[in-house]
Amino acid sequence: MSAYGHEQALLGSSQSVLEQTSKHSRFEKQYSSKRRELLAYEHQSGSSDGRFELQVELWEARNTHWVLTPQLLDTNGRILFKPVARAWSVESTTWTGAHVRIRLRKYPGDQRRPCVEAFVDCEREMGSAEDGEEVPLSQLEAELERLLSKRV
């Protein structure tokens, strides 16, 4: 085989590898988007002992405005806290054992306060909004709303 023939053979094999890579990338993109639809919530953080986990649903509210809607679960997958309003977005979390501090922002950002903090005791299933009294987690969102409407 001539040098030209080897060059063509190599070029031909390179193109087929590139084509395969391209096909694989398209498949990965399609698979990833379908997987994201099926698994809307993704792990964001968790307790050090692994008994509790904060997951977020990442969604684009507007062009480049991303919201990370939280849900707090135990190891059995039971939801301990999930706000009704998807507009709540996790800014940060800090875990200490079964306790988590969640810094939240509410979209859109035209609130009186930019952020509020929730303190959650996952074992007792109780929480508080910053300086507020402890309430069952089913009432935590209402406390966060109350705090959000206060003047800074």
Helices and strands as residue ranges (DSSP letters): H 3-38, E 41-46, E 52-62, E 65-74, E 79-81, E 88-96, E 99-106, E 116-121, E 126-129, E 135-136, G 137-139, H 140-149
